[in-house]
Amino acid sequence: MLPNRRTVLRISRLWPLLALLCTAGGCGVSINGQWRMVRASPNREVFAIDHASFSRDRSYSATITVDGRTADESGEYEFNGFQVLLRPQAGGQRRYSASVMFGELRITDSQQRSVTLRRK
C-alpha cells in the first residue's frame, strides 16, 4: 500500500523541525573544546564555571564555583546531549542539565542556578 498524498505532505513538513531539534540538542552535539563563561544566574559568586576545556578523550579541566567555593579541577566527563556528568579527580561526581544551542553551552544545577558559556 502506497502512502497517500496527505501523509507524504505531513512527513515532509516534519523534516525541518526534526533537523532543528537535532541541532539544538542530542543528535551528536559535542561540547569538545574550550569554553568561557558569559553569564551566571543568580551570580558568579554562587555558581559559575569561569572557563572549561572538554577533550575528546572525555577528560575536562575547569574553574568552578559552587556555593561560594572556587576551585580548579580536572577529571572525566560524560555528555549525552541533555546532561553532563563531571567526575573530578578529587572524588565524587556532579550531574547537571546541559544543552548546546546556537554556539552556547548552558549548564543548570538541581537548584536552577545556571551558567552560559561560549566557545573560545
N, CA, C and O of each residue as an XYZ file, in Angstrom:
480
protein
N       0.837     -1.174      0.000
C       0.000      0.000      0.000
C       0.888      1.246      0.000
O       1.767      1.378      0.852
N       0.674      2.127     -0.916
C       1.435      3.365     -1.020
C       0.820      4.444     -0.129
O      -0.398      4.491      0.040
N       1.671      5.318      0.446
C       1.123      6.393      1.276
C       0.353      7.391      0.415
O       0.709      7.643     -0.736
N      -0.705      7.951      0.993
C      -1.455      8.936      0.224
C      -0.737     10.280      0.257
O       0.225     10.472      1.001
N      -1.213     11.180     -0.545
C      -0.543     12.479     -0.713
C      -0.493     13.281      0.599
O       0.507     13.938      0.887
N      -1.572     13.224      1.389
C      -1.605     13.936      2.669
C      -0.524     13.435      3.624
O       0.144     14.237      4.277
N      -0.353     12.159      3.708
C       0.669     11.582      4.587
C       2.055     12.036      4.172
O       2.874     12.386      5.022
N       2.325     12.035      2.885
C       3.625     12.483      2.375
C       3.846     13.947      2.712
O       4.948     14.320      3.113
N       2.829     14.788      2.561
C       2.952     16.206      2.894
C       3.219     16.409      4.385
O       4.052     17.240      4.747
N       2.538     15.675      5.247
C       2.760     15.800      6.691
C       4.183     15.424      7.060
O       4.837     16.120      7.837
N       4.652     14.337      6.509
C       6.011     13.888      6.808
C       7.034     14.889      6.289
O       8.010     15.187      6.978
N       6.825     15.409      5.089
C       7.788     16.353      4.523
C       7.839     17.655      5.324
O       8.875     18.320      5.341
N       6.749     18.030      5.981
C       6.740     19.229      6.812
C       7.482     19.016      8.134
O       7.921     19.984      8.754
N       7.624     17.792      8.562
C       8.301     17.493      9.831
C       9.819     17.533      9.715
O      10.492     17.737     10.726
N      10.382     17.347      8.532
C      11.845     17.290      8.388
C      12.560     18.527      8.907
O      13.555     18.381      9.618
N      12.107     19.744      8.591
C      12.800     20.917      9.151
C      12.767     20.953     10.680
O      13.749     21.334     11.317
N      11.638     20.556     11.264
C      11.538     20.526     12.723
C      12.490     19.501     13.316
O      13.155     19.781     14.313
N      12.564     18.332     12.727
C      13.489     17.302     13.214
C      14.941     17.759     13.092
O      15.747     17.505     13.987
N      15.275     18.421     12.006
C      16.636     18.931     11.829
C      16.967     19.977     12.891
O      18.073     19.987     13.431
N      16.016     20.854     13.190
C      16.228     21.868     14.221
C      16.420     21.224     15.587
O      17.305     21.631     16.340
N      15.611     20.233     15.917
C      15.759     19.546     17.201
C      17.107     18.856     17.319
O      17.711     18.861     18.392
N      17.580     18.269     16.246
C      18.875     17.593     16.280
C      20.018     18.578     16.491
O      20.983     18.265     17.188
N      19.921     19.757     15.902
C      20.998     20.726     16.098
C      20.886     21.412     17.445
O      21.886     21.907     17.965
N      19.692     21.455     18.023
C      19.503     22.121     19.315
C      20.000     21.274     20.476
O      20.411     21.831     21.494
N      19.980     19.997     20.370
C      20.436     19.157     21.467
C      20.339     17.698     21.089
O      19.552     17.333     20.216
N      21.129     16.858     21.735
C      21.071     15.437     21.434
C      21.889     15.095     20.221
O      23.096     15.338     20.226
N      21.325     14.564     19.217
C      21.836     14.147     17.918
C      23.304     14.491     17.616
O      23.564     15.243     16.677
N      24.225     13.985     18.349
C      25.629     14.152     18.022
C      26.244     15.486     18.385
O      27.355     15.780     17.945
N      25.560     16.311     19.175
C      26.120     17.589     19.593
C      27.276     17.310     20.544
O      27.188     16.431     21.402
N      28.349     18.057     20.386
C      29.556     17.848     21.181
C      29.882     19.089     21.993
O      29.579     20.211     21.587
N      30.505     18.873     23.147
C      30.980     20.007     23.940
C      32.503     20.071     23.931
O      33.099     20.832     24.694
N      33.128     19.279     23.076
C      34.590     19.294     22.990
C      35.081     20.698     22.665
O      34.496     21.404     21.844
N      36.170     21.088     23.326
C      36.773     22.380     23.043
C      36.900     23.248     24.278
O      36.679     22.808     25.407
N      37.267     24.509     24.022
C      37.483     25.494     25.078
C      36.239     26.373     25.207
O      35.695     26.825     24.200
N      35.789     26.617     26.429
C      34.601     27.422     26.688
C      34.926     28.489     27.730
O      35.762     28.275     28.608
N      34.261     29.637     27.625
C      34.400     30.697     28.632
C      33.005     31.169     29.033
O      32.091     31.217     28.209
N      32.858     31.513     30.300
C      31.561     31.916     30.819
C      31.191     33.320     30.338
O      32.027     34.224     30.320
N      29.932     33.487     29.950
C      29.429     34.797     29.554
C      28.298     35.271     30.459
O      27.962     36.456     30.472
N      27.698     34.327     31.233
C      26.573     34.707     32.091
C      26.441     33.688     33.221
O      26.645     32.492     33.014
N      26.100     34.166     34.408
C      25.829     33.295     35.547
C      24.558     33.770     36.240
O      24.343     34.971     36.403
N      23.724     32.827     36.643
C      22.488     33.173     37.328
C      22.345     32.296     38.562
O      22.357     31.073     38.421
N      22.213     32.832     39.732
C      21.923     34.222     40.051
C      23.149     35.125     39.960
O      23.019     36.288     39.579
N      24.343     34.620     40.300
C      25.568     35.397     40.129
C      26.776     34.469     40.201
O      26.654     33.321     40.628
N      27.926     34.956     39.790
C      29.129     34.117     39.695
C      29.694     33.726     41.052
O      30.484     32.785     41.128
N      29.312     34.424     42.141
C      29.806     34.062     43.468
C      29.111     32.815     44.020
O      29.652     32.152     44.905
N      27.925     32.488     43.510
C      27.147     31.344     43.986
C      27.405     30.106     43.122
O      27.658     29.022     43.648
N      27.340     30.270     41.791
C      27.519     29.148     40.868
C      28.125     29.681     39.580
O      27.554     30.561     38.936
N      29.275     29.149     39.208
C      29.932     29.606     37.986
C      30.885     28.543     37.454
O      31.424     27.732     38.208
N      31.076     28.566     36.174
C      32.151     27.822     35.507
C      32.840     28.869     34.648
O      32.407     29.170     33.536
N      33.934     29.422     35.193
C      34.590     30.551     34.526
C      35.179     30.160     33.183
O      35.030     30.888     32.202
N      35.829     29.046     33.135
C      36.306     28.521     31.866
C      36.375     27.008     31.989
O      36.547     26.467     33.081
N      36.238     26.339     30.863
C      36.253     24.883     30.858
C      36.846     24.390     29.550
O      36.696     25.014     28.500
N      37.520     23.261     29.642
C      38.075     22.595     28.475
C      37.616     21.142     28.508
O      37.911     20.411     29.454
N      36.890     20.726     27.465
C      36.405     19.358     27.354
C      37.130     18.686     26.184
O      37.068     19.166     25.052
N      37.805     17.592     26.460
C      38.583     16.895     25.433
C      37.827     15.690     24.890
O      36.912     15.168     25.528
N      38.227     15.263     23.702
C      37.597     14.098     23.071
C      37.796     12.823     23.877
O      36.990     11.897     23.781
N      38.860     12.766     24.667
C      39.115     11.558     25.462
C      38.307     11.531     26.759
O      38.580     10.727     27.650
N      37.303     12.421     26.861
C      36.380     12.528     27.992
C      37.025     13.099     29.249
O      36.505     12.906     30.348
N      38.145     13.795     29.106
C      38.730     14.486     30.251
C      38.323     15.957     30.183
O      38.017     16.487     29.115
N      38.327     16.596     31.342
C      37.990     18.015     31.384
C      38.851     18.706     32.429
O      39.398     18.070     33.330
N      38.957     20.015     32.288
C      39.534     20.862     33.324
C      38.708     22.144     33.331
O      38.265     22.619     32.285
N      38.507     22.696     34.531
C      37.638     23.870     34.651
C      37.896     24.591     35.962
O      38.422     24.014     36.914
N      37.520     25.859     35.997
C      37.468     26.627     37.231
C      35.997     26.752     37.580
O      35.226     27.390     36.863
N      35.614     26.132     38.696
C      34.203     26.017     39.047
C      33.947     26.623     40.423
O      34.713     26.402     41.362
N      32.865     27.387     40.531
C      32.405     27.919     41.809
C      31.070     27.270     42.143
O      30.118     27.345     41.366
N      31.012     26.637     43.296
C      29.776     26.034     43.791
C      29.598     26.478     45.233
O      30.474     26.261     46.071
N      28.462     27.099     45.519
C      28.152     27.588     46.871
C      29.256     28.467     47.440
O      29.606     28.353     48.615
N      29.801     29.339     46.606
C      30.786     30.307     47.065
C      32.216     29.799     47.140
O      33.114     30.570     47.478
N      32.460     28.533     46.837
C      33.820     27.979     46.856
C      34.308     27.758     45.431
O      33.684     27.036     44.653
N      35.433     28.391     45.099
C      36.009     28.297     43.757
C      37.221     27.386     43.786
O      38.060     27.471     44.682
N      37.302     26.507     42.783
C      38.441     25.587     42.699
C      38.730     25.257     41.244
O      37.825     25.181     40.413
N      40.025     25.062     40.952
C      40.419     24.499     39.666
C      40.307     22.995     39.813
O      40.808     22.418     40.778
N      39.653     22.367     38.858
C      39.512     20.921     38.945
C      39.674     20.291     37.573
O      39.531     20.947     36.542
N      39.972     19.014     37.591
C      40.059     18.237     36.361
C      39.547     16.845     36.671
O      39.474     16.431     37.828
N      39.198     16.140     35.623
C      38.670     14.794     35.799
C      38.093     14.283     34.501
O      38.559     14.634     33.417
N      37.065     13.442     34.619
C      36.390     12.861     33.462
C      34.957     13.393     33.387
O      34.361     13.763     34.399
N      34.426     13.422     32.176
C      33.045     13.866     31.995
C      32.322     12.955     31.025
O      32.940     12.256     30.222
N      31.002     12.974     31.114
C      30.127     12.325     30.147
C      29.076     13.341     29.745
O      28.540     14.055     30.592
N      28.776     13.409     28.447
C      27.753     14.317     27.945
C      26.875     13.552     26.969
O      27.379     12.946     26.024
N      25.552     13.575     27.190
C      24.643     12.828     26.319
C      23.740     13.737     25.486
O      22.801     13.261     24.847
N      24.017     15.040     25.490
C      23.178     15.974     24.748
C      22.179     16.692     25.631
O      21.646     17.733     25.245
N      21.917     16.146     26.820
C      20.940     16.732     27.729
C      21.469     16.892     29.150
O      20.953     17.698     29.925
N      22.498     16.123     29.487
C      23.106     16.188     30.812
C      24.611     16.039     30.689
O      25.118     15.378     29.783
N      25.320     16.674     31.629
C      26.759     16.473     31.723
C      27.039     15.962     33.132
O      26.526     16.495     34.116
N      27.855     14.930     33.207
C      28.267     14.338     34.478
C      29.754     14.610     34.635
O      30.554     14.206     33.792
N      30.125     15.292     35.709
C      31.528     15.593     35.990
C      32.005     14.695     37.116
O      31.361     14.589     38.160
N      33.144     14.048     36.893
C      33.780     13.220     37.910
C      35.176     13.780     38.177
O      36.132     13.393     37.506
N      35.306     14.695     39.157
C      36.615     15.282     39.464
C      37.596     14.232     39.969
O      37.201     13.253     40.603
N      38.883     14.446     39.682
C      39.917     13.543     40.183
C      39.916     13.487     41.699
O      40.291     12.466     42.278
N      39.501     14.568     42.356
C      39.479     14.618     43.819
C      38.377     13.736     44.409
O      38.342     13.520     45.620
N      37.487     13.230     43.573
C      36.425     12.343     44.039
C      35.047     12.941     43.895
O      34.890     14.145     43.696
N      34.052     12.085     43.999
C      32.661     12.497     43.872
C      32.246     12.674     42.428
O      33.004     12.393     41.499
N      31.043     13.139     42.265
C      30.532     13.446     40.928
C      29.388     14.437     41.049
O      28.706     14.506     42.072
N      29.191     15.208     39.977
C      28.108     16.183     39.910
C      27.422     16.045     38.559
O      28.076     15.984     37.517
N      26.090     15.997     38.594
C      25.301     15.884     37.359
C      24.533     17.188     37.148
O      23.880     17.693     38.061
N      24.623     17.720     35.933
C      23.939     18.956     35.584
C      23.114     18.745     34.322
O      23.466     17.922     33.477
N      22.023     19.483     34.192
C      21.327     19.564     32.907
C      22.222     20.395     32.005
O      22.849     21.352     32.462
N      22.288     20.042     30.737
C      23.165     20.767     29.818
C      22.572     20.742     28.415
O      21.988     19.749     27.980
N      22.741     21.863     27.722
C      22.289     21.924     26.334
C      23.223     22.828     25.548
O      23.794     23.780     26.080
N      23.364     22.508     24.274
C      24.156     23.322     23.364
C      23.209     23.835     22.293
O      22.557     23.061     21.591
N      23.147     25.170     22.181
C      22.270     25.766     21.183
C      22.870     27.082     20.724
O      23.240     27.928     21.537
N      22.963     27.245     19.414
C      23.448     28.483     18.811
C      24.824     28.871     19.345
O      25.080     30.045     19.613
N      25.712     27.884     19.500
C      27.083     28.150     19.922
C      27.261     28.417     21.402
O      28.342     28.821     21.831
N      26.217     28.198     22.192
C      26.322     28.394     23.625
C      26.041     27.093     24.364
O      25.188     26.302     23.962
N      26.770     26.892     25.442
C      26.577     25.742     26.323
C      25.930     26.264     27.593
O      26.492     27.123     28.273
N      24.765     25.755     27.912
C      24.073     26.170     29.137
C      24.042     24.993     30.096
O      23.583     23.904     29.753
N      24.541     25.232     31.307
C      24.608     24.208     32.341
C      23.776     24.683     33.524
O      23.947     25.803     34.005
N      22.867     23.814     33.992
C      21.953     24.163     35.074
C      22.024     23.096     36.154
O      21.992     21.901     35.862
N      22.123     23.538     37.418
C      22.169     22.572     38.513
C      20.764     22.270     39.013
O      19.789     22.806     38.487
N      20.653     21.411     40.032
C      19.350     20.976     40.532
C      18.585     22.100     41.226
O      17.376     21.980     41.425
N      19.256     23.186     41.598
C      18.595     24.323     42.233
C      18.254     25.420     41.226
O      17.929     26.543     41.614
N      18.329     25.097     39.938
C      18.023     26.012     38.831
C      18.997     27.173     38.716
O      18.664     28.200     38.125
N      20.197     27.027     39.271
C      21.253     28.016     39.037
C      21.910     27.611     37.724
O      22.066     26.422     37.448
N      22.293     28.592     36.916
C      22.814     28.236     35.597
C      23.980     29.124     35.184
O      24.154     30.242     35.670
N      24.764     28.579     34.270
C      25.835     29.335     33.625
C      25.698     29.120     32.125
O      25.275     28.063     31.659
N      26.069     30.158     31.390
C      26.093     30.076     29.934
C      27.524     30.319     29.500
O      28.156     31.292     29.911
N      28.034     29.415     28.654
C      29.406     29.516     28.165
C      29.396     29.590     26.645
O      28.488     29.073     25.994
N      30.412     30.238     26.089
C      30.608     30.283     24.631
C      31.960     29.710     24.309
O      32.884     29.776     25.120
N      32.077     29.145     23.121
C      33.369     28.610     22.679
C      34.379     29.739     22.562
O      34.043     30.848     22.145
N      35.619     29.445     22.934
C      36.691     30.436     22.801
C      37.126     30.521     21.368
O      38.022     31.299     21.040
